Amino acid sequence: MVAEIIAAIDWNWLGYLKDVWFIFLVLVGFSVIIFVHELGHFLMAKWVGIRVDTFAIGFGPRLFGFKKGGTDYCLRLLPLGGYVKMLGQEDFAMDQDRVDATRIDPASFLAKTPAQRALVVSGGVVMNVIFAALAFIVVFMHGLEFGAPIAGAVMPNSPAADAGIQPGDQFQTINGESILHFQELHVAVATSDPATGVDMGLLRNGKPIHINVKPLKNAKADLLQIGIAGAGSVTIDEGLEGMPDPEGRNLQAGDRIVRVGGITPEYYHQIQQVIVEAAGKPVNLVVERKVREGDKEKTVQVTVPKRAYLILLTNEPTTPSGTTMPAGKDLVDISQENASLLGLEPRRKFVLTPEVPDESIPDKTQYVQAGDVVVKVDGIADPTWNEINDYLAEHKRETTELDVLRDGKARKVKLYVPWQKNYFELLLALGFDDLNPIVADVIENTPAAKLKLPRGARIIACGDKKVATWFDLVDGMKTRAGKDFTIAFEHGGKMQSGALSVPKNWRWEDNVSYAIDFYTQPMMVMIKGQTPQEAIALGIRQTWNMIKMVYVTIQRVAFTQTIGVKQLSGPIFIIHMGKRALAGGFNKLLYYLALISANLAVINFLPIPVVDGGLILVLLLEKLRGRPMSPRSTAIWQATGLALIIGLFVLVTYNDILRLIRGGQ
């Protein structure tokens, strides 16, 4: 595993140094949160009259500072957090005489009443809440973009589809509370009670609708979901422009689609619907594109043809039973093995351009490109998805060669095979060669099995209908459901035919779908207080929602188990996300630090040993019993908590390492 982690690191020195600098800045940001926490302890200690020996910014050797009022205010070598050292604060003291001697001093932590000590202990949590609220207020004074609370793609046979949610529905309320952005919907669903479901207030075409959705647990994500994605805009996203047509025409990042199929679209799903309904036929998109002429930039209109691509599923889709959703993402997985049309499996093609091993390679066309049809791999002509998967799995971290069909011409190309699980699975998300009705395989125990079509056979007719593409074959079968008809095919220069029948009770049409290969930027909404009062209200609302979410998440993980432990993150992932937030600008980083501060407040206030909440519990017991715990009992209590914290740290770090290895975000 260590070797895999090392292999995952980009050793390009400039990029590496930049990453190190970003991580350092993120750590400094986290240290501010810890400093604020310790400041809370310090201020409360001073207020109740406890002697504070040290108030340090950072850890390690003392660099410089000054003493005032018996306190050493100092800066230490590592400016990552800080600490407060109070007289009488001995977490693991075992010597009763030493404890008693310290308790005599009126300025000692131990000499104070349980209530006073509770104030000191809770000071850090209070300051973290205050910091989170103030940071959120600053964020919302300037404004921050979030995913709009509008439904995009709705997974067929999902809880959302069963409840009647449609693309374009605008979410107004969740369980009676207003919703501002799509992330709040995800959180509400993930932390909900599956038995009672989630009450949603929607706005559809200006009319209010109220529904209840009962989430199901996604087996792969280990999380409650309803099978819905956020709405997309009409602006093409970078790196998701899709494949060019045979004449090389394609969309470009930043293109804004203004016309498709006679309508002016507002959302991505409207564009998708028009293209999908054309069932493989090209549809012209009119886009506004910014181009430069000399030192000036102007906007021009360009027409780009786009078509839908065939998707075949392995099994008949059915409504999920029990309490578990099928493993996988909310979107259709087009890379399933044995996916076929009544048992006829088409050839496969790459729908994404895989990464090359070195970006400095001048001619990237010698590597696999999106749209390349796999015609031979490891000596196997017209390979199936399983055969491609097996071959590539044996060549991870290697550059191998494939025979492909590109723009109608056969050629050999190179392919670098990634080793990370997520990236490898993405590489294997292969589409179908839907424009060439060539059979890669015939699945056993299917209606087409009796045809005994050889590998590489080209279908030329379905009954009296000529077949030039797989779309033609789908249309021909739709008109012949429940009937016997002839499939004509050519192989090795010979014309052959066979009888095929489509059973009336075979829900084969449910296995046929269409998709498009380009994606737009998500529909965003700017959340900003128009007045200082609005910003304050938004900041307080977000702080409360975060605190509530953390408590509910802990309850769902520990007791109802509707949220899996794999969702828990540790320091590695927190730093990773912090680096991404920093790349998005100061406002985004401040928002992220506010989230961490609110999380820290909740976790620190849990009634478990070592953290502040555990000490509050000890003080409460002391108040009820009329005497403190013995030093030995206190030390055992603290040691038990430390063991729990170490165990949790190991678990979340393991989760983080798996995310790194699998290429997770």
N, C-alpha and C positions, 0 to 999 in steps of 0.2 A: 504493500500500500504506500510506503514511503517513496518508492521509486515512481509510482503513478502520480503522486502529488508533485514530485520534482519535475516530472515530465510535463505536468499541466502548467508550469510556470513559463511565462514568456521571458526568455533570456536576452531579448533585444535590450541593450543597455540603456538607451534613451527612454524607451518605454518603461523599463524596469525602474529607473531612477524617478520617473514621473509618478509611477505607482507608489513608490516608497514615500515620496513627498505628499501625495494625496492621503496615504494611510496615516502619516504623521499628523497632518492637519486634522484628520478625523479623530485621532486619538486625543489631540489637544481639545477638540470639541467635547469629547466624552469626559475629559478631565475637568472641564468647566462644570459639567453636571455633577461630578463627584465633589468638586470644590464647593458648589452651592449646597450640596447635602451636608457636608461637614460644617459649613458656615452656619447652618441651622442649629446643629448641636452646639457650636461655639456660642452663638448669641443667647440661646436658652440657658446654657451653663453660666454665662456671665450674669444673666438676669436673676437667677436663683442663688447666686453667690458661691458658685463652685470655682475653685482655683483651676485655671487652665494653664498647664505647664508649657504646652507647645501648640501652636497653630501653624501648620506647615502647608505650603503649596508645593506639591510634588513629593517624591520619595528619594531615598538614597542620601548621600553625603550632603551636609549643609553647605550651601554656597555663601549666602550672606543673609542678614536680617537685623532685627533690633529687638530689644527687650523693653516691655512696658507693662507695668502693673503685674509683674511676676510671670508674664507670658512671653515666650520666645516666638516672635513672628518672623518666619524665615522662608526662604526659597531654597528648595533642594534640587539636586542634579537632574532628576527625571520629572519634568513638569506634567505628570500624568495623574491628576487627581490631587489628593491631599489627605490630611488626617488631623484630628484633634486629640491631644493627650491630657486627660483630666486627672487630678489627684483622686486616688481611690478607685479608679476604673481599671480593675484587674479581672479580666475575663476568666483566666485559668488559675487564679490564686488558690493554692491548696493549704497554705499556712494560716491557721485560725488566728494565731497571735498577731501576725502581720496585718490581717484583715481588721482585727479589733483595734490595733494601734492606729490604723488609718481612719477608722470610723470615729475616733475621738475628735479628730480635727474638724472643726465646724465648716471649713471650706472644702471638705472632702465630698466626693460624689456619694459615698456610702453614708455620710452623716445626714443627708437630706431625706425628707419624707418620701414615701413611695410616689406620691402625687408629683412632687417636684422632680424626682428622677424621671418619671414618665414624661414630663414636659420636655426634659432635656433629650430623652431618647426619641421622642416624636418630632423634635425640631427638624431633623434632616428630611423626614418624609414631607412635612409641611412646606419646607423650602423647595423641595422638588416639585410639588404641586404648584406652588406659586411661580416657579421658573417656567414650568410647562405652560401655565395660563398666560404669563406675560409674553413668552415666545410665540404662542399661537396668536395672541392679539397683534403682535408686530407683523407676523406673517399675513394675517387677514387685513391689516391696514394697507399693505402693499398689494395683496392679492396673489392667489396661487391657482393654477389650473388643475382640475381633476377630470376624470372620466364622467361624461354627462350621464345622469340617471335615466337613460333611455335604452329600451330593449333592442338588441341587434339580432344576431342569429339565435334561434330557438331550436334546441336539439329535438328531433322527432321522438315521440313516445317518452319524453322526459316529464318530470313533475310540472315544469313550466308549461309545456305543451298541453298536458292533461288539464291544467287549470285554465287554459284558454289564453295565456299570454301570447301576444303577437308582436312581431318586429315593429318598432316605432312607438310602442306603448311607453308613455312617460310615467315613471314612478314618482308619486307624490308623498305617500306615507308608508311607513313600515311599522306594523303593530301600533298604529295610532300616532307615531312620531314622524315629524317631517324628515325627508331625506334630501340631502344636498348633492350627493354625487354617487357614482356607481359603486365605489369601494364600500360605502356604507351598506349597500344592498348585500354585497358578498359577505361582509362581517355579520350582518343580521341573520343571513341564511346559515352560515357556518356555526354560529353560536345559538341557533334556535333549538327548540324542543320538537323533534320529529313527530311526536304524538299530537301536539296541538297545531303545528304548522306555523306559517308566517302569514299574518293578515296584511294585505297590500292594497293601497289605494292608487289606482292608475288613472291616467287621462288618455283617452283614445279618441282622436278626431274631435277634441274639445269636450268630450263627454266623460264624466267621472264613472269609474268602475271599481267595485270592491270585490276582491277574491281572496281565497285562502289557499296557499300552496304548501304541501307537505314535502319537505326536502328528503332526499335519499342519500345515503352515504356512498360516495364514489370510492370504490375499492382500491383504486390505484393511488388517488390523492389522499385517501384516509381522511376525508373531509365531507361534510354535508354540502350538497349542491342541488340546484334545481335545473341545470342544463340550459344555461343562458349566457350569452356574451353581451358586452356593451356595444352600443351602436357605433358604426364607423361613419366617418365624414365622407366628403366627395373629393378629398385631396389625396393623391397617391403617396404612399409611404415609401421612404428610402429603403432600397434593397428588396422591395416587394412589388416590383413593376410587372412581373410575370414574364412570359416567353414571347419573343417577337414572332410575327407571322412569316410565311415563306419569303416575303419581300423585305423583311427586316424592319418593318414598322412596329413600334412598341410604345408603351407609355413611359414616361419619365417621372422620377421623383419630383413632387411639387406640382405636377399637372392637376388641374381642377376640372372635374367632369361637369359640364354644364348642360349636356343633352345626351339622352340615350333612349332609343325607341320611341321618340315622340314626346317624352316627358322631361321636365327639368327636375333632376333628383335632388333630394335633401339629405338622404342617408345612403350608406353603402348598400344596405339590403335591397333598396329599390333598384339600384344598378344591377345587383346580382340577380334579382328576380327576372328582369327583362332578358338578360343574357341566358339564364338557365331555361327560360320558357322557349328560347329559340332552339334548344336541344342540339347543339353542335354547329348550328349555322352561324356564320359571322354576323356580328352586330356592330354597327358603327358608333363609336363614342366621339362626341365633340368635346374637346378639352381646351382649356385656356392654359397656355404655356408661356412662361417668361423666357425670353431670349435676349442675348446681348448683341448689339450692333455697335462696334467700337467701344466707346466708354459709356454708352447709354443702354438702358434696359427697357424693353417694351413687351407687351402682352399680345400674343397672336393666338388664333384659333387653329387647331389641328384636328384632323379626323383620324382616329386609330381604330382598326377593326379588332374586335375581341370575340372569342367564342367560348362556349362551355365545354368542359371536359367530362368524359364518362367516368362515373364511379360505380364500382360493383362491390357489394358486401358479401361476406362469407355466409352468414346465416340470416334467416328471416328476422327482421327487427320485431321485437315484441315488447309490450309494456313491461318494465322492470317489475319483478315480483319480490316480495319480502321487503327488506329494508336496505337493499344494496343496489346501487347503480352499476352498470357495466364498467369495468376498468377502462381508463383512458381519459382523453380530454373531452370537453363539451362539444367539440367539433367532430365530424365524421372522420374516421381513420381510413385512408385510402390504401394503406399498405398491408392489408390483411392477407395472410396466406390463403391459398385456395379460393380467393374471390373469383367468381365466375358468373357467366350468363347461362343459366340452366346447365352448368357443368362445363361450358366452353370458357377457357381461360385465355385472355388476350396476352400479347407480349407486354413488357413493362418499359417505362421510360422515366427519366429523371425529371422531376417537376421543379427542382431547385438546383442552382449551380453550386456544387460543393466547393468548400474552401481548398485552395492550393497550399502545398506545404511551405511555400515561400512567396510572399507577396511581391518580391523583387523579380520574379520570373517574367520576362518581357512578353512572351507569347502564351497567354493563358488559354488560347483556343486549342492547344494541344492536350488540354485537360477536359474532363467531362463538363458539358454545358447543359443548362435547363433545356428540355425538349429532346435530348439525345435518347434514341430508342436502343435498348440493349438487345443486340442480335446474336452475340456469342460471348460466353464467359467460360474460361477454363476448358475450351474445346467443345462446349455444349452449345449447339445452335438453338436459337429461340428459347432461352432459359426461362424457367418459372421464377416466381418470387422466392420460393424456398431455395432453389438452386443458387440464385444470386446472393441471397442471405448467407447460405452456407459457405460460399466461396469467399465473400468479403469478411466473414467472421474469422476466417483463417489468416487474413492478411491485415489485421489491425496494426496501425502505426507504420504501414508500408505503402509504397506507391506501386500500384499494379496496373495492368493494361486490360482494356475491354475493347470489343468490337461493337461499334454503334452505328446507327443510321442517323445522319444529321443533314437536314435540308435535302432529303432524298438520296444522299450519297453515303456509301459505306466507308468507314474510316476507323483506324485504331486510335484510341485516346488513352490518356493516363488518368488515374484516379487515386488520390490519397485517402486512405481509409482511417478515420479517427477512431481512437480507442475509448473515449468517454461514452458512457451508455446513452445519454440523451442525444449527443451529436451523431452517434452511430444509428440510433433509431430514426433520427431526422433524415439521414442519408438514405435509409431504406424506406422512406415514405414515397414509394414509387407510384406513379400514375400508370395509366394504360395507353397503349398505342392504339387509340380509338379511331384513327384515320385509315388504318390498314387492318382489315379483318383477317389477320393471320393468327392461327391457334397455337399457343405455346403448350397447352396441355388440356386433357379432358378429365374431369374429376370423376372418380368412381362413384357408383350408386347415385347418379344423377340422370335426368332424362336424356342428356346428350351422350351418355356412356355407350349406348348401343350403336351410335354412329361409327365408333372406332376411327375417329379422325386421326391421322398421323400428325406428329409434331411438324409445324411449319405449313400445314394446309391453309390455303387461302379460300375463304368462303366467298362464293360469287353469286349465290341466289338463295332466297328463302321463299319456297313456293314459286310463284310466278313473278316475285319482286326481285329485281336486281340489287345486289349488295355491293356497295363500294366502300362503306365504312361500317364500324360497329353500330353507329346510330341507325343505319338502314336496317341492320339485323334486328335491333330492338323494336323498331317500328313494325317490321314484318311479323315478329312474334306476337306483338300486341293484338294484331288483327286476326291471329289464328289460335288464340287461347282455347283449349279444350278440343282442338282438332289435330288430325294427322296431316303433316305436310312434308315436302321434300327439301332437304338441304343439299345444294350443289356446291362442290368445292374442287379446287385444283391443287395437285401436288406432284412435283416431279415432272411437270409438263403433261400430266394426264388428268382428264376431267372425270370426276366421280360424283356419286350422290348417295344419299341414304335417307331413311324415313325418321322423322322426329315428331313426337307428340308432346304438347304442353298440357299437363294435367290441370283440370279446372280448380282443384283444391291446392295447387302449388302457388304460393304467394310470391312468385318470382319477381313481379314488378316492384315489390317492396325493397328488393335488393338492388334496384337500379336507381341511380340518382345522378345529379350533375353538379359540377362546381366550377368556379372560375379561379384563375391562377394569379390574380393580382389582389392587393389589399390596400386599403386606404388608412390614413391616420385615424386614430380613435376620435370620436366626437368628444370635444372637451367643453367644460364650463368653467368660467372664471369665478371663483368665490372670493369676494372682496367686500369689506364693509364700506358702505358709501359714506358713513359718518364714523367718528371715533366710537360712538355708542354702539353702532352695529358691529364694529370690529371687536369691541370688548365682549359683546354678547356672543359672537361667533367663537372667540377664544375660550370663553368659559364653557360654552356648549361642547367644543371639541375636547377640552380637558376632562369634562365629566364623562363624555362618551368613551374616551380612552380608558379611564379608570374603571368604568363599568365593564368594558369589553375584556379587560385583563382578568377581572374577577370571574366573569362568566366563562372565559376560556379555560381558566384553571379548573373550574367546576366541571366543565365538559370533558376535559382531559382526565381528571382524577376520578370522577364518579360515573357520569353517564357514558363516557368513552365515545362520544359522537365526534370528537376531534382526536386524531391519532397522535401519539408521541413523536412521530416523524415530522410533525409540523413545528415542533419546538426548535428554536434556533439558539446558537451560542455566540461567543465573541467573534469567531471567524466570519460567520455570516453577517453579524451586525456591522463589523468593520467593512465588509464587502458592500453591503447596502449603503453604508455611510459614504463610501467612496463614490458610489453612483449618485447619491444625493448631492454630494459636493460638485460633481461634474455638471449638475443641473443648476448651479448657482447658489448664492448665499441663502436666499429665501427658502429654497428647497432643503438645504442642509439644516437651517434653523427649525424648519417643520419636523425634520427627522429627529433632531436632538430633543425637541419638545416631546415627541412620541416616546423616546427612550427615557426621558426624565419622568414622565407619567408612569411608564412601566416600572421604573426603579422604585417609585413611591409605593406602588401597590405591592411589589414583591418584598420590599423592605418591611412592610407592615403586616406580612403574613405571620401567624402565630407559630413559627417554627424557630428552633434554636439558632443562634449566631446572628440572625438578622434582628432589626429593631423590634419587630412584632413579637418575636420570642421573648425579648427582654421585658416588653410591656406585660406579657402574660405572667412572667416570673414576678414582676412587681405587683400585679393584681393578686396573685396567690399569697405574696407576703402581706398584703393589706388584709386579706381574708383570714390568714392564719395568725397574724399579729407578730410574726417573727420572720426573718429572712431565711432563705435556704442556706444550708451549710456550704462552706467552700467546696467540699468534696462533691455534694449533689450538684452544685452550680457548674463545676468543672465537667462532670459527667454529662449534664444537660448540654453544655456548649460543645463538648466533643462529639456527642451524638448528632447535633445539628451540623457540625463541620463535616462529618462523614456523609450526611445526606446531601450537603451542598457539593461535595467532591463527586459523589455519585451522579448527581444531576449534571454537573459540569462535564463529566466524561460522556454522558448520554448526548448532550446537545453538541459537544465537539465532534462526536462520532457522526451525528446528523449533518453537521457542517462539512465534514470531510467527504461524506457520500455525495453531497451536493456538488462539491468541487470536482470529484472524480467523474460524476455523471454530467458535468457541464451545466448544472442547474443555475438558475438565477436567484 
